């Protein structure tokens, strides 16, 4: 609305000629320099070629001893009253100004349109993200805030419910270590070793309070070696493969996992 009104004002100002101040003709001595041209910050010499003064206030006629000097309030309309040969060779500053402002107005409107489109696209992306995290918060029983790794969530979703099979490594049946291996390969591009005990040898130990998304959780029974591994998500929730239910999300606070939880570990390259 404001730009439209500004454009209208510029248009009317550019072509309104009924209030201009007529040009004042001033004779000069042929060959002499004009010291009276105080608005130009320079000196225009009579007898030179047809030209504008450096500030656009002086207009030289074809006669070598004449300049047209509009009064300050009349600029740039004064050229309207100059002879035809001056008007045709020296376009009015008003028209030039109008064309410049018109171009600026069009560019501004185009920029506004681009910013609006970008805002719409950004808003659309934000809505899509909110819907994504809201859906998986309900599906996984975890409160996702929008900062979690979407690729990790999608990868886990693709395996949810796949049954357990000792030594299995496909969606027909999979064991805990192959599941972790498959997720790390797909999401992080990291090739982990095959067994849970081998993975334990490759991690940097992390305390329960310092666990982050993607860290590994290791479980074992007293007196035995590492026998189970899962992937930590958040809020004490982790995804793993159980013999009874296959790929599921469980809570570390459950008595069974508290009893057999051994340690948390971090594969440095996954960060």
C-alpha positions in Angstrom: 0.0 0.0 0.0 2.8 2.4 1.0 4.9 1.6 -2.1 1.9 2.0 -4.3 1.1 5.4 -2.9 4.8 6.4 -3.2 4.8 5.4 -6.9 1.7 7.4 -7.6 3.2 10.5 -6.0 6.5 10.1 -8.0 4.4 9.7 -11.2 2.4 12.8 -10.6 5.4 14.9 -9.6 7.4 13.7 -12.7 4.8 15.0 -15.2 3.4 18.1 -13.3 4.8 21.1 -15.2 2.4 23.9 -14.4 4.4 25.2 -11.4 8.0 25.1 -12.9 10.2 28.2 -12.8 11.3 29.4 -16.3 15.0 29.2 -17.1 17.0 32.5 -16.8 19.2 33.3 -19.7 22.6 34.8 -18.8 25.0 36.1 -21.4 28.7 35.3 -21.2 31.8 36.7 -22.8 32.9 34.3 -25.5 36.0 32.3 -24.4 35.6 33.5 -20.7 35.0 31.3 -17.7 31.7 31.5 -15.9 32.5 32.2 -12.2 28.8 32.7 -11.4 28.1 29.0 -11.5 28.2 28.5 -7.8 25.8 25.5 -7.7 28.0 23.4 -9.9 31.2 23.3 -7.8 33.1 23.9 -10.9 33.5 26.3 -13.8 31.7 26.0 -17.2 33.4 27.7 -20.0 31.5 29.5 -22.7 32.1 28.3 -26.2 32.4 24.6 -25.2 30.2 21.8 -26.5 26.6 21.4 -25.6 26.6 19.9 -22.1 25.1 19.8 -18.6 26.9 21.5 -15.7 28.5 19.1 -13.2 25.5 19.3 -10.9 22.9 19.3 -13.6 21.9 23.0 -12.9 23.5 24.5 -16.0 22.4 24.0 -19.5 24.5 25.4 -22.4 22.8 26.4 -25.6 24.2 26.2 -29.1 25.1 29.8 -28.8 28.7 29.9 -27.3 27.8 32.8 -25.0 24.6 31.6 -23.4 23.8 29.3 -20.5 20.5 28.6 -18.9 20.5 28.8 -15.1 17.3 27.7 -13.3 16.6 29.1 -9.9 17.1 26.5 -7.1 13.3 26.0 -6.6 12.8 25.5 -10.3 15.2 22.6 -10.8 14.8 20.3 -12.6 11.8 21.8 -14.5 13.7 24.7 -15.9 14.9 22.7 -18.9 11.3 22.6 -20.2 11.7 26.3 -21.2 15.0 25.8 -22.8 15.2 25.8 -26.6 14.1 22.6 -28.4 17.6 21.5 -29.3 18.6 21.6 -25.6 15.5 19.7 -24.5 16.1 16.9 -27.0 19.8 16.5 -26.3 19.5 16.9 -22.5 16.6 14.8 -21.2 14.8 16.2 -18.2 16.1 15.2 -14.8 12.5 14.7 -13.8 12.0 11.9 -16.3 15.4 10.3 -15.4 14.4 10.5 -11.7 11.0 9.0 -12.4 12.5 6.1 -14.4 15.1 5.4 -11.6 12.4 5.5 -8.9 10.1 3.3 -11.0 12.8 0.7 -11.4 13.5 0.9 -7.6 9.8 0.4 -6.9 9.6 -2.7 -9.2 12.7 -4.1 -7.6 11.3 -3.5 -4.1 8.0 -5.2 -5.0 10.0 -8.2 -6.5 12.1 -8.4 -3.3 9.0 -8.3 -1.2 7.5 -11.1 -3.2 10.7 -13.2 -2.9 10.8 -12.6 0.9 7.2 -13.6 1.1 7.8 -16.8 -0.9 10.8 -17.6 1.3 8.7 -17.0 4.4 6.0 -19.3 3.1 8.5 -22.0 2.3 10.2 -21.6 5.7 6.8 -21.7 7.4 5.8 -24.8 5.5 9.1 -26.5 6.4 8.6 -25.7 10.1 5.0 -27.0 10.0 6.2 -30.2 8.4 8.9 -30.6 11.1 6.4 -30.1 13.9 4.1 -32.7 12.4 7.0 -35.1 12.0 8.2 -34.8 15.6 4.7 -34.8 17.0 3.9 -38.1 15.1 7.0 -39.9 16.4 6.6 -38.5 19.9 3.3 -40.4 20.1 4.6 -43.4 18.2 7.8 -43.9 20.2 6.5 -42.6 23.6 9.3 -40.0 23.7 8.9 -36.2 23.9 10.8 -35.0 20.8 11.5 -31.3 20.8 12.5 -30.9 17.1 16.3 -31.0 17.6 16.6 -34.8 17.3 18.2 -36.6 14.4 15.3 -37.1 11.9 17.3 -39.7 9.9 17.9 -41.7 13.1 14.2 -41.7 13.9 13.2 -42.7 10.4 15.8 -45.5 10.4 14.6 -46.9 13.7 11.0 -46.7 12.5 11.9 -48.9 9.6 13.0 -51.7 11.9 10.3 -51.4 14.6 8.6 -54.7 15.3 11.1 -56.8 13.3 11.4 -60.1 15.2 14.5 -61.4 17.0 16.6 -64.2 15.5 19.9 -65.3 16.8 22.6 -64.4 14.2 19.9 -62.8 12.0 20.7 -59.7 10.0 17.6 -58.9 7.9 14.1 -57.7 8.4 13.0 -61.3 8.5 14.8 -61.6 11.8 17.7 -59.7 13.5 19.8 -59.8 16.7 20.8 -56.9 18.9 24.3 -56.3 17.5 23.3 -56.5 13.9 20.5 -54.1 14.5 22.9 -51.5 16.0 25.4 -52.2 13.2 22.7 -51.6 10.6 21.5 -48.3 12.2 25.0 -46.9 12.5 25.8 -47.7 8.9 22.6 -46.1 7.6 22.5 -43.0 9.8 26.1 -42.2 10.6 28.0 -44.1 7.8 30.1 -45.9 10.4 30.9 -49.6 10.1 30.8 -51.2 13.6 32.2 -54.6 14.4 29.7 -57.4 14.5 29.4 -58.5 18.1 28.3 -56.5 21.2 31.5 -57.3 23.0 33.6 -56.1 20.1 31.6 -52.8 20.0 32.2 -52.4 23.7 35.9 -52.4 23.0 35.6 -49.5 20.5 33.7 -47.0 22.7 34.6 -44.3 25.1 32.7 -44.9 28.3 30.0 -42.4 29.2 28.1 -42.1 32.5 24.4 -42.5 32.6 23.8 -38.8 33.3 25.9 -37.9 30.3 24.3 -40.1 27.7 23.4 -38.5 24.4 21.3 -39.5 21.4 23.1 -42.3 19.5 25.2 -43.5 22.4 25.4 -47.3 22.9 24.1 -49.1 26.0 25.6 -52.4 27.1 24.0 -55.0 29.3 25.5 -58.2 30.8 24.8 -60.7 33.5 27.1 -60.9 36.5 30.2 -63.0 35.7 29.6 -63.0 32.0 30.8 -61.0 29.1 28.8 -58.2 27.3 25.8 -59.9 25.8 23.4 -57.1 24.7 23.7 -53.7 23.1 21.1 -51.0 22.3 21.0 -47.3 21.1 20.2 -44.5 23.5 17.6 -42.0 22.4 16.6 -39.6 25.2 14.9 -39.4 28.6 16.3 -42.8 29.6 14.7 -44.4 26.5 16.7 -46.7 24.2 16.0 -48.9 21.2 17.1 -52.5 21.0 16.1 -56.0 20.0 14.4 -58.3 22.6 13.9 -62.0 22.2 10.2 -61.7 23.0 9.1 -58.6 21.1 11.9 -57.9 18.5 12.9 -54.3 17.9 11.3 -52.1 20.6 11.9 -49.0 22.7 12.5 -49.6 26.4 13.2 -47.5 29.5 16.4 -47.8 31.5 14.3 -47.2 34.7 12.7 -50.7 34.3 13.9 -53.1 36.9 15.3 -55.6 34.5 17.5 -53.1 32.7 18.6 -51.4 35.9 19.7 -54.8 37.1 21.8 -55.8 34.1 22.9 -52.4 32.7 26.6 -52.4 32.5 27.8 -49.2 30.8 27.2 -46.5 28.2 29.6 -45.9 25.4 30.2 -43.3 22.6 31.6 -43.9 19.2 33.4 -40.6 18.7 32.9 -40.5 14.9 29.1 -40.5 15.3 29.1 -36.9 16.6 
